[in-house]
Amino acid sequence: MSAHVEPPQRSFASDNAAGAHPAVLDAVVAANEGHALAYGSDPWTAGVANAFSAMFDADVTTLLTFSGTGANVLALGAALGRGEAVVCTRWSHITADETGAPERVLGTKLIELPSIDGKITVDALASLDHLRGVQHHAQPGVLSLTQVTELGTVYTPDEIADLVEAAHSRGMRVHLDGARLANAAAALGGVDALRAMTVGAGVDVVTFGGTKNGGLGAEAVIILDPALAGAAPYLRKQFNQLASKMRFISAQFLALLKDDLWLELATRSNRMASRLYEATSDIPGVTHEGPPEANSLFPVLPAEAIEPLREWCFFWPWDLERNQVRWMTAWDTTEDDVNRFAAGVAATVGD
Ligand SMILES: Cc1ncc(COP(=O)(O)O)c(C=O)c1O
């Protein structure tokens, strides 16, 4: 690494590496006044339920949780029937990065389908049809999609609608892991896109990530199909996701949803990823698969540059057999961070 290049103030490790937005922290401090009833019987939580119904333009049921893994397990638990399996890709966070939580907590099987750029296809779903009605096979019951996908791609609302139709026609429900749903909405044009890819597409249950989007620990399960809402509050408690002082999670979401701050922050994060792509795509030795669709890039670098660069400014390796790494932006990434990082990449790769 050329010693003279100053590293950026913020890393390109993850949107989880960023702190919380000041408006979120202010909202938590403001919610710290006096007493409020516990377990969600407070005005902040009532306000969040209304705010999410307005945002999705539907009468949704909102259940707040501590973590994204907990939100996914709760959402899947609400959607699964007995003897049923969850269908996902091998990249899906629920199968690759949740330590087997859905299997352990729900006692379900996860069936991994092949995908293209992290996206499931209708044909792949149809390839499971031979399992149906055979007592030796867990029955595909819930299709789980991730939006933004784990490979940084974004399903269009039409792609989701087609998958939902294929799933529903097979008697399945559809779960959308929306840890980065804000980034997907920003990429696709905002609130209308959010509605189109969820309610409009016929998805049954969505998780909406607040933590990666400027929260300090706030996730939401949004149940769109009222038939799935009945048992969900009990499941949340059983799955250790019921906060007693829920007002502090709710206050975070109220801050993020107010004046569409969530969208502004996700838009900024996506824009910085595009900027990083532009700033590095002409550097000889850096190979991008294409421009980012949301807030992550998966470039291939010269093998010998990876470790010096990671020591200088942290990011995660992705597929080291291919010398591929992941660069991810966050709500607080600045142009200066991008410029400095690109300068460091140019200096290291060019060494
Ligand atoms: C696609 C996806 N889903 C869910 C999560 C939620 O994870 P956590 O339990 O760490 O909040 C993450 C976090 O990285 C994620 O990337």
PDBQT file of the ligand as one rigid body, heavy atoms in Angstrom, charges set to zero:
ROOT
HETATM    1  C1  LIG A 401     -30.168 -10.351   3.547  1.00  0.00    +0.000 C 
HETATM    2  C2  LIG A 401     -30.127 -10.230   5.036  1.00  0.00    +0.000 A 
HETATM    3  N1  LIG A 401     -31.174 -10.646   5.761  1.00  0.00    +0.000 NA
HETATM    4  C3  LIG A 401     -31.204 -10.499   7.085  1.00  0.00    +0.000 A 
HETATM    5  C4  LIG A 401     -30.156  -9.919   7.763  1.00  0.00    +0.000 A 
HETATM    6  C5  LIG A 401     -30.323  -9.686   9.215  1.00  0.00    +0.000 C 
HETATM    7  O1  LIG A 401     -29.359 -10.076  10.042  1.00  0.00    +0.000 OA
HETATM    8  P1  LIG A 401     -29.165  -9.740  11.565  1.00  0.00    +0.000 P 
HETATM    9  O2  LIG A 401     -29.760 -10.884  12.324  1.00  0.00    +0.000 OA
HETATM   10  O3  LIG A 401     -27.697  -9.672  11.678  1.00  0.00    +0.000 OA
HETATM   11  O4  LIG A 401     -29.840  -8.454  11.933  1.00  0.00    +0.000 OA
HETATM   12  C6  LIG A 401     -29.016  -9.520   7.060  1.00  0.00    +0.000 A 
HETATM   13  C7  LIG A 401     -27.837  -8.959   7.757  1.00  0.00    +0.000 C 
HETATM   14  O5  LIG A 401     -26.739  -8.907   7.289  1.00  0.00    +0.000 OA
HETATM   15  C8  LIG A 401     -29.005  -9.680   5.650  1.00  0.00    +0.000 A 
HETATM   16  O6  LIG A 401     -27.955  -9.280   4.926  1.00  0.00    +0.000 OA
ENDROOT
TORSDOF 0
